[in-house]
Amino acid sequence: MLPVLLDPAKFKDASLTAKGERRAQVALKSLDTLWFNTGTLCNLTCRNCYIESSPRNDRLVYLTAAEVAAYLDEIERDSHPTRLIGFTGGEPFMNSDLPAMLDDVLSRGFKAMVLTNAMKPMHKMKPALLTLLHKHGRNLTLRVSVDHYDRKLHEEERGAQSWKPTIDGLKWLSDQGFDVHIAGRRFSHETEQEVRAGYARLFDELGVSIDADSPVTLVLFPEMDPTVDVPEITTACWGILKKSPDSVMCASARMIVKRKGAERPAVVACTLLPYDPQFELGTTLADSVGDVPLNHPHCAKFCVLGGAACSQ
């Protein structure tokens, strides 16, 4: 069955839905997680990458360790209750400043998480990673993208010959004692229980100790296609869905990006919407504390109806 295309009247007004109802907004309750997009360049071109990362996409350029440090200073100056600093891309290990960024984050007492495909760029930084592990232990988490427990489906998403290098990287991280999580995707027709059981079999075969039943150590993200129809979220939806706005990612997180040609980085509402100008909130964390209108299909599909969050 073909998907129903998005109604073109939807997601046009930040305040009102296509039906004229008040659009839901989310306030920043507390900055628990700050993400840094280290740059959109990646060694892979995945079929459904929400950020369109590739070896050629440099729309978001590499952040520097000094730029990251400035936001860490702001967190400390303004006493934000931030506990986790996340790094995403692109492939973060393609940014040569990543080890210095991680050492700075961890030395300040934050926990750090890196989203990676665990392929060649990561392997080039094995010595630096081992130094970080010995210095900071399991305060550093590596979340490895394994899109499906089946090699064929994984490579349909990530390209031919992408399975073995990722599995080799996953095994190396586990064998060295890193805290390793997995990010999978819900794009097959299986139930969540079936998908988790499949990953459990894979982990057993590989000899890696990852709990496939845990939504923290195995995160399953819903597929996102902004052209497919999805309901708009109104203020009434919180009561109808029995859901709190505080449960949505932009209530507790922000992301730092640096656009190509920009003089300095910017703060955006979440990891999913790095390009849409309506979700750019300023250049400092202080600028970004305002309410975020849920004016994008991803807000409904991923966060509210999908119940997903990148920092789970």
C-alpha positions in Angstrom: 0.0 0.0 0.0 1.4 3.4 -1.0 1.7 6.0 1.8 -0.7 8.9 1.9 1.1 12.1 1.1 1.2 15.0 3.5 -1.6 17.5 3.2 0.1 20.6 1.8 -2.1 22.8 4.1 -0.4 21.3 7.2 2.6 22.7 9.1 2.4 26.2 7.6 1.6 28.4 10.6 3.6 28.3 13.8 0.6 29.2 15.9 -2.4 27.4 14.2 -2.9 24.0 12.5 -4.6 23.6 9.1 -7.9 23.2 10.9 -7.4 26.5 12.8 -6.7 24.9 16.2 -4.0 26.1 18.5 -0.7 24.4 17.7 1.1 22.7 20.6 4.3 24.4 21.8 6.9 23.0 24.1 8.8 25.0 26.7 12.4 24.3 27.7 11.9 22.8 31.2 15.6 22.2 31.8 18.6 21.7 29.7 19.4 18.1 30.5 21.2 17.3 27.2 23.2 19.4 24.8 24.0 17.9 21.4 26.8 19.1 19.2 26.6 18.3 15.5 30.2 18.0 14.6 29.6 18.4 10.9 27.4 16.7 8.2 30.3 15.0 6.3 30.1 11.2 6.6 31.8 8.2 5.1 28.4 6.8 4.1 25.4 7.9 2.1 22.5 6.2 3.8 19.2 5.8 2.1 17.0 7.5 4.6 19.4 9.8 6.5 17.3 12.5 8.0 20.2 15.0 7.9 21.3 13.9 4.4 24.9 13.2 5.6 27.3 12.0 2.9 31.0 12.4 1.8 29.9 15.6 0.0 27.4 17.3 2.3 29.2 20.0 4.2 26.1 22.2 4.9 27.0 21.9 8.5 30.8 22.4 8.9 33.1 20.9 11.5 32.8 22.5 14.9 36.1 23.2 16.8 37.0 22.2 20.3 37.1 25.9 21.2 33.5 26.4 20.0 32.3 23.4 22.0 34.2 24.8 25.1 32.4 28.1 24.8 29.0 26.4 25.2 30.3 24.2 28.1 31.4 27.4 29.8 27.9 28.9 29.3 26.4 25.8 30.9 28.6 26.2 33.9 28.2 30.0 34.1 24.4 29.8 34.0 24.1 26.7 36.2 22.2 24.6 33.7 21.5 21.1 35.1 23.0 19.5 32.1 24.1 15.9 32.6 24.8 14.6 29.1 26.7 16.0 26.2 26.0 14.2 22.9 28.0 14.3 19.6 26.3 13.5 16.3 26.9 14.1 12.6 27.6 13.2 9.9 30.1 10.8 11.4 31.6 12.5 14.4 34.9 10.7 14.1 35.6 12.5 10.8 36.1 15.6 12.9 39.7 15.6 14.1 38.8 17.7 17.1 36.5 15.1 18.6 39.0 13.5 21.1 39.8 17.0 22.5 36.1 17.8 22.7 35.4 14.5 24.5 38.3 15.0 26.9 37.0 18.6 27.8 33.4 17.4 28.3 34.4 14.4 30.5 37.0 16.4 32.5 34.3 18.8 33.5 32.2 16.0 34.9 29.6 15.6 32.2 28.7 12.2 30.6 29.4 12.0 26.9 27.7 10.1 24.1 29.0 9.7 20.5 26.7 8.5 17.7 28.8 6.6 15.3 28.8 3.9 12.5 32.0 2.5 14.1 33.7 2.2 10.7 37.0 3.4 9.4 36.9 7.0 10.8 36.5 5.6 14.3 39.2 3.0 13.8 41.7 5.8 13.0 41.1 7.2 16.5 41.5 4.0 18.4 44.5 5.2 20.4 42.7 8.4 21.4 39.6 6.4 22.4 41.6 4.1 24.6 43.2 7.0 26.3 39.7 8.5 27.0 38.5 5.1 28.3 41.5 4.8 30.7 41.1 8.3 31.9 37.3 8.6 32.1 35.9 5.1 32.1 32.3 4.4 31.2 31.3 8.0 31.5 31.8 7.8 27.7 29.1 6.0 25.7 29.4 5.0 22.1 26.0 4.5 20.4 26.6 2.4 17.3 24.1 2.6 14.4 23.1 -1.0 13.4 19.9 -0.3 11.5 18.7 -3.9 11.6 19.9 -7.2 13.1 19.8 -8.7 9.6 22.8 -7.9 7.4 20.7 -7.6 4.2 18.3 -5.0 5.7 21.1 -3.1 7.3 22.9 -2.8 4.0 19.8 -1.8 2.2 19.8 1.3 4.4 23.6 1.9 4.6 25.0 0.5 1.4 26.8 -2.6 0.3 29.8 -3.8 2.4 28.8 -1.6 5.3 27.8 -4.5 7.7 31.2 -6.1 8.5 33.1 -2.9 9.3 30.4 -1.8 11.6 30.2 -5.2 13.3 34.0 -5.2 13.6 33.9 -1.8 15.3 31.1 -2.8 17.6 33.1 -5.9 18.6 36.3 -3.9 19.2 34.5 -1.4 21.4 32.8 -4.2 23.5 36.0 -6.1 23.8 37.9 -3.1 25.1 35.3 -2.4 27.8 33.6 0.7 26.4 29.9 1.4 27.3 28.3 0.5 24.0 24.7 1.2 23.0 22.9 0.4 19.7 20.6 2.5 17.6 18.3 0.6 15.3 15.4 1.6 13.1 11.8 0.5 12.9 11.5 0.1 9.1 10.5 -3.6 8.9 7.1 -5.0 9.4 8.0 -6.8 12.6 6.7 -6.0 16.0 9.0 -4.3 18.5 9.3 -7.6 20.4 10.4 -9.4 17.3 12.9 -6.8 16.5 14.4 -6.8 20.0 14.5 -10.6 19.9 16.5 -10.5 16.6 19.0 -8.1 18.1 19.3 -10.3 21.2 20.3 -13.2 18.9 22.8 -11.0 17.1 24.4 -9.9 20.4 24.6 -13.4 21.6 26.3 -14.5 18.4 28.8 -11.6 18.6 29.5 -12.1 22.3 28.6 -8.5 23.2 26.8 -7.8 26.5 24.1 -5.4 25.4 20.6 -5.7 26.8 18.3 -5.9 23.8 15.2 -5.5 26.0 16.4 -2.1 27.3 15.1 1.0 25.5 18.3 2.8 26.7 20.9 0.3 25.4 18.9 -0.6 22.3 17.1 2.5 21.0 14.7 1.8 18.1 13.9 4.9 16.1 10.8 5.3 14.0 11.2 6.0 10.3 10.6 9.6 9.3 9.4 10.8 5.9 8.3 14.4 5.9 6.2 13.8 2.8 3.9 11.2 4.5 0.8 12.4 6.1 0.8 12.7 9.9 -1.6 14.5 12.3 -0.7 18.0 13.5 -0.3 18.2 17.3 -2.7 20.7 19.0 -2.8 21.8 22.6 -5.7 19.4 23.1 -3.6 16.5 22.1 -1.7 16.4 25.4 -4.9 15.4 27.2 -6.1 13.1 24.4 -2.8 11.3 24.2 -2.3 11.4 28.0 1.2 12.8 27.3 3.1 15.7 28.9 4.9 18.3 26.8 7.8 17.7 29.2 8.3 14.3 27.6 9.2 15.7 24.2 12.8 16.2 23.3 12.8 19.9 23.0 11.7 20.3 26.6 15.1 19.1 27.8 17.6 19.3 24.9 19.1 21.6 22.3 21.7 21.1 19.5 24.6 23.2 18.4 25.3 23.5 14.6 27.6 25.6 12.5 26.3 26.4 9.0 28.7 26.6 6.1 29.7 30.3 5.8 28.5 31.3 9.2 30.7 33.3 11.5 29.7 31.3 14.6 27.6 28.3 15.6 23.8 28.5 16.3 21.5 26.7 18.7 18.6 24.7 17.2 15.6 23.1 18.9 16.6 19.5 18.4 18.7 17.0 16.5 16.1 16.3 13.9 15.7 19.7 12.4 19.1 21.2 11.7 18.2 23.0 8.5 14.8 24.5 9.0 15.3 28.2 10.0 12.1 28.3 12.1 13.9 26.0 14.6 17.0 28.1 14.9 16.9 29.8 18.3 19.9 32.1 18.4 23.7 31.8 19.0 23.8 31.2 22.7 22.0 28.9 25.1 20.5 31.9 26.8 18.8 32.8 23.4 17.3 29.3 23.1 15.0 29.1 26.2 11.8 30.1 24.4 8.9 27.9 23.5 9.2 25.7 20.4 6.0 25.3 18.2 5.6 21.7 17.0 5.4 22.9 13.4 7.0 20.0 11.5 6.0 16.4 10.6 9.0 15.1 12.6 7.6 16.7 15.8 4.5 14.5 15.4 5.9 11.3 13.9 9.1 11.0 15.9 8.6 12.8 19.2 4.9 12.9 20.2 3.4 9.9 18.5 6.6 7.9 18.1 7.6 8.6 21.7 11.3 8.7 20.7 14.1 10.9 22.0 17.8 10.9 20.9 19.1 11.1 24.4 17.2 8.0 25.8 
